[in-house]
Amino acid sequence: EVQLVESGGVVVQPGGSLRLSCAASGFTFDDYTMHWVRQAPGKGLEWVSLISWDGGSTYYADSVKGRFTISRDNSKNSLYLQMNSLRTEDTALYYCAKALMRYVWGSYSLDYWGQGTLVTVSS
Amino acid sequence: DIVMTQTPLSLSVTPGQPASISCKSSQSLLHSDGKTYLYWYLQKPGQSPQLLIYEVSSRFSGVPDRFSGSGSGTDFTLKISRVEAEDVGVYYCMQGIHLPLTFGPGTKVDIK
């Protein structure tokens, strides 16, 4: 059974930093591209970032580019999101999600999602 | 960025009746590999999104056959043949051909 468990969400002040983690199990983690997607309270889904199966390629939404860094540790079956220079508009539930197909680049998909971790940016 | 639009934004359905949601993309989702990368997700109340349909019309593992997807290019439809109480929630379409990935605004489905 695929499991994705996010952690690290807290209340942080504007301008602060935070690192989110996602622990993966139930599949061969280093075969799949992984994603972060966020959902502001009462709003829709916003894709944030992705990282290829080997960590060699990453991509970011313009809204977080230069402030967030995605990374992974395949030896620990873990995905991370380092969030710097946080803004109030970054307040959201952050989900990690797994790609549907292994070793695919150039088209992108999400199948399983974690339960999310809540980041609140407020003074 | 590719803009995804959905209609309607809300839908109230009698159990056992059909329902249909439209999704349109601002650019074609047909890839050079011949596949079309359009996905449908359902977010039930208080839960994470779950994949229903991938590549326009393929049902994901465990998804009931009352759910079906169709369409091509820029116009897509999700149909529920007979709505059940457990189908309530917000339905999102998503394009997977261009980065950044983008979602539709969501269609909220509830039961009459």
Chai-1 contact restraints between the chains, C-beta under 6 A:
chainA,res_idxA,chainB,res_idxB,connection_type,confidence,min_distance_angstrom,max_distance_angstrom,comment,restraint_id
A,G44,B,P105,contact,1.0,0.0,6.0,A-B,restraint_1
A,G44,B,G106,contact,1.0,0.0,6.0,A-B,restraint_2
A,L45,B,Y92,contact,1.0,0.0,6.0,A-B,restraint_3
A,L45,B,F103,contact,1.0,0.0,6.0,A-B,restraint_4
A,W47,B,P100,contact,1.0,0.0,6.0,A-B,restraint_5
A,W47,B,L101,contact,1.0,0.0,6.0,A-B,restraint_6
A,Y59,B,L99,contact,1.0,0.0,6.0,A-B,restraint_7
A,A61,B,P100,contact,1.0,0.0,6.0,A-B,restraint_8
A,L100,B,Y54,contact,1.0,0.0,6.0,A-B,restraint_9
A,S107,B,H31,contact,1.0,0.0,6.0,A-B,restraint_10
A,S107,B,Y37,contact,1.0,0.0,6.0,A-B,restraint_11
A,S107,B,G96,contact,1.0,0.0,6.0,A-B,restraint_12
A,S107,B,I97,contact,1.0,0.0,6.0,A-B,restraint_13
A,Y108,B,G96,contact,1.0,0.0,6.0,A-B,restraint_14
A,Y108,B,L101,contact,1.0,0.0,6.0,A-B,restraint_15
A,S109,B,G96,contact,1.0,0.0,6.0,A-B,restraint_16
A,D111,B,L51,contact,1.0,0.0,6.0,A-B,restraint_17
A,W113,B,S48,contact,1.0,0.0,6.0,A-B,restraint_18
A,W113,B,P49,contact,1.0,0.0,6.0,A-B,restraint_19
A,Q115,B,S48,contact,1.0,0.0,6.0,A-B,restraint_20
